[in-house]
Amino acid sequence: MRKQILIVGAGFAGMWAALSAARLADKNQKQPVDITVIAPQPELRVRPRFYESAVPTLVAPLQPLFDATGIRFLRGTVTQILPGSKNVDWTDTSGENHTFSYDRLVLASGSHVNRSLVAGAETHAFDLDQLESATVLENHLHSLATREESEQRNTVVVCGGGFTGIEMALELPMKLREILGENAKTRVVVVERGPQPGSRFSEALSEVIVQASEALGVEWLVNAEVESVEANGVTLKDGRQIASHTVIWTVGVQANALAAQIDAPRDRQGRLHVNSELQVVGHEDIYATGDVAYAATDDKGNHALMTCQHAILLGKFAGNNAAASLLDVAPLPYRQETYVTCLDLGAWGAVYTEGWDQQVKLTRAEAKKLKMSIVSELIYPPKADKAVAFEIADPLAPFV
Ligand SMILES: Cc1cc2nc3c(=O)[nH]c(=O)nc-3n(C[C@H](O)[C@H](O)[C@H](O)COP(=O)(O)OP(=O)(O)OC[C@H]3O[C@@H](n4cnc5c(N)ncnc54)[C@H](O)[C@@H]3O)c2cc1C
């Protein structure tokens, strides 16, 4: 009987899980194993670039790569995971329902920003979390040029000063000038709960963020929390109001809802606790990877973050280990000791740090060059060539 590995999701983790499983199955052909991916589109959506321009183009096709590596792709959405019977229910693009029986399941369904945290955000705020919502935001920014000049039109409020909020906010002065004209009096405000810009990062990184924000004229309202979002701006918890036609929400990223269908411990973001083989605790047939996995990266207490950097390697280990468990091959414990950060700081440049203590190694143009090579090359899918793809899909192949 052919064994079935089902991978849910074709993002960074799902794509690499599929390739890594296919690689191991190709090397060990004593037991036939089929690898299937179910996702809404056979494309990698490059979420880290969604603060840039031309959002709909920030995707990479996956069907040629899957064809070259013998991976079956089913276009659809998983609606239900049934661990007891080892089935998942899914719906195809014509709305027809199906059931898929798996021997091993790899959950790689990603994450989403939660806009329901404050009143009015779902209706009035924008986000750059998914291709569709980031496209709506981009179209809205362009439409500002057709509106009458006003303070609201020229002000953008970014709620949350984490990595996504910072990259978006520091890109905006340049973007707004392109849209509204060089002489428009624009204002970009970041609303941040912490006591200073970037205070959740290392002091050195925070200093660079302050320097870049000042140079670009991006304002930070610190020790500030959003109470509600309205059609014409935001109200803060202390009663202050900022008039704006563009409020961008970046706070509260949550694991995809499928994770909650598995009866297992989860962290505050809804990520499933996994062991070193990336099996979900209490479910040895189910692996969680990427943004749905709460995984230790080392023995020092560090855990994977919801980043591509972690999703790519988590994907490779999860796919490899799911296949290893069917092929009588020893699994590889997930390890990712190296952690780097490369943050785009708009027209000022970028900043690159190394280590969990975020030591600043590069800034400005040098860091920007590195950032561009990461987001436009390193994180893209490999060429649709079996030998090339399998070489990189090895979990032990060099990575950052
Ligand atoms: C604006 C922004 C900027 C970012 N910047 C950075 C950065 O600079 N550096 C960095 O490392 N990371 C960054 N990230 C984070 C990074 O994009 C994520 O950590 C990464 O995408 C996670 O990969 P993943 O494969 O787990 O999930 P995703 O890439 O989200 O992929 C999830 C996949 O699951 C599919 N899926 C979802 N639900 C279902 C379902 N029910 N059935 C079937 N398929 C389903 C989706 O369609 C998709 O194919 C950023 C994210 C955003 C939004």
The ligand as a Tripos MOL2 file, in Angstrom:
@<TRIPOS>MOLECULE
LIG
   53    58     1     0     0
SMALL
NO_CHARGES

@<TRIPOS>ATOM
      1 C1          3.8990   42.1410    6.0980 C.3       1 LIG1
      2 C2          4.7600   41.0160    6.5690 C.ar      1 LIG1
      3 C3          6.1260   41.1910    6.6510 C.ar      1 LIG1
      4 C4          6.9380   40.1380    7.0770 C.ar      1 LIG1
      5 N1          8.2830   40.3360    7.1160 N.ar      1 LIG1
      6 C5          9.0810   39.3020    7.4160 C.ar      1 LIG1
      7 C6         10.4900   39.4510    7.3530 C.ar      1 LIG1
      8 O1         11.0100   40.5360    7.0520 O.2       1 LIG1
      9 N2         11.2590   38.3910    7.6480 N.ar      1 LIG1
     10 C7         10.7160   37.1850    7.9730 C.ar      1 LIG1
     11 O2         11.4750   36.2350    8.2110 O.2       1 LIG1
     12 N3          9.3820   37.0080    8.0530 N.ar      1 LIG1
     13 C8          8.5480   38.0330    7.7900 C.ar      1 LIG1
     14 N4          7.2000   37.8730    7.8300 N.ar      1 LIG1
     15 C9          6.6470   36.6060    8.3440 C.3       1 LIG1
     16 C10         6.5830   35.5130    7.2950 C.3       1 LIG1
     17 O3          5.9370   35.9720    6.1350 O.3       1 LIG1
     18 C11         5.8550   34.3150    7.8720 C.3       1 LIG1
     19 O4          6.5020   33.9280    9.0590 O.3       1 LIG1
     20 C12         5.8550   33.1690    6.8700 C.3       1 LIG1
     21 O5          5.0630   33.5100    5.7530 O.3       1 LIG1
     22 C13         5.3330   31.9110    7.5280 C.3       1 LIG1
     23 O6          5.3620   30.8730    6.6010 O.3       1 LIG1
     24 P1          4.2640   29.7360    6.6680 P.3       1 LIG1
     25 O7          4.5620   28.7980    5.5590 O.co2     1 LIG1
     26 O8          4.1430   29.2000    8.0550 O.co2     1 LIG1
     27 O9          2.8670   30.4970    6.3970 O.3       1 LIG1
     28 P2          2.3860   31.2530    5.0830 P.3       1 LIG1
     29 O10         3.5160   31.7630    4.2960 O.co2     1 LIG1
     30 O11         1.3590   32.2000    5.5490 O.co2     1 LIG1
     31 O12         1.6870   30.1090    4.2450 O.3       1 LIG1
     32 C14         0.5050   29.4960    4.6980 C.3       1 LIG1
     33 C15        -0.0660   28.6290    3.5820 C.3       1 LIG1
     34 O13        -1.2010   27.9120    4.0860 O.3       1 LIG1
     35 C16        -2.2900   28.0890    3.1980 C.3       1 LIG1
     36 N5         -3.5150   27.8750    3.9550 N.ar      1 LIG1
     37 C17        -4.0400   28.6470    4.9350 C.ar      1 LIG1
     38 N6         -5.1990   28.1100    5.3670 N.ar      1 LIG1
     39 C18        -5.3940   26.9740    4.6550 C.ar      1 LIG1
     40 C19        -6.4170   25.9870    4.6440 C.ar      1 LIG1
     41 N7         -7.4700   26.0520    5.4540 N.pl3     1 LIG1
     42 N8         -6.3110   24.9690    3.7640 N.ar      1 LIG1
     43 C20        -5.2440   24.8900    2.9270 C.ar      1 LIG1
     44 N9         -4.2480   25.7880    2.8980 N.ar      1 LIG1
     45 C21        -4.3210   26.8110    3.7580 C.ar      1 LIG1
     46 C22        -2.0680   29.4920    2.6500 C.3       1 LIG1
     47 O14        -2.8360   29.7140    1.4890 O.3       1 LIG1
     48 C23        -0.5780   29.4370    2.3900 C.3       1 LIG1
     49 O15        -0.3370   28.7230    1.2040 O.3       1 LIG1
     50 C24         6.3560   38.8970    7.4250 C.ar      1 LIG1
     51 C25         4.9730   38.7070    7.3330 C.ar      1 LIG1
     52 C26         4.1700   39.7670    6.9070 C.ar      1 LIG1
     53 C27         2.6860   39.5410    6.8130 C.3       1 LIG1
@<TRIPOS>BOND
     1     1     2 1
     2     2     3 ar
     3     2    52 ar
     4     3     4 ar
     5     4     5 ar
     6     4    50 ar
     7     5     6 ar
     8     6     7 ar
     9     6    13 1
    10     7     8 2
    11     7     9 ar
    12     9    10 ar
    13    10    11 2
    14    10    12 ar
    15    12    13 ar
    16    13    14 ar
    17    14    15 1
    18    14    50 ar
    19    15    16 1
    20    16    17 1
    21    16    18 1
    22    18    19 1
    23    18    20 1
    24    20    21 1
    25    20    22 1
    26    22    23 1
    27    23    24 1
    28    24    25 2
    29    24    26 1
    30    24    27 1
    31    27    28 1
    32    28    29 2
    33    28    30 1
    34    28    31 1
    35    31    32 1
    36    32    33 1
    37    33    34 1
    38    33    48 1
    39    34    35 1
    40    35    36 1
    41    35    46 1
    42    36    37 ar
    43    36    45 ar
    44    37    38 ar
    45    38    39 ar
    46    39    40 ar
    47    39    45 ar
    48    40    41 1
    49    40    42 ar
    50    42    43 ar
    51    43    44 ar
    52    44    45 ar
    53    46    47 1
    54    46    48 1
    55    48    49 1
    56    50    51 ar
    57    51    52 ar
    58    52    53 1
@<TRIPOS>SUBSTRUCTURE
     1 LIG1         1 GROUP 0 **** ****
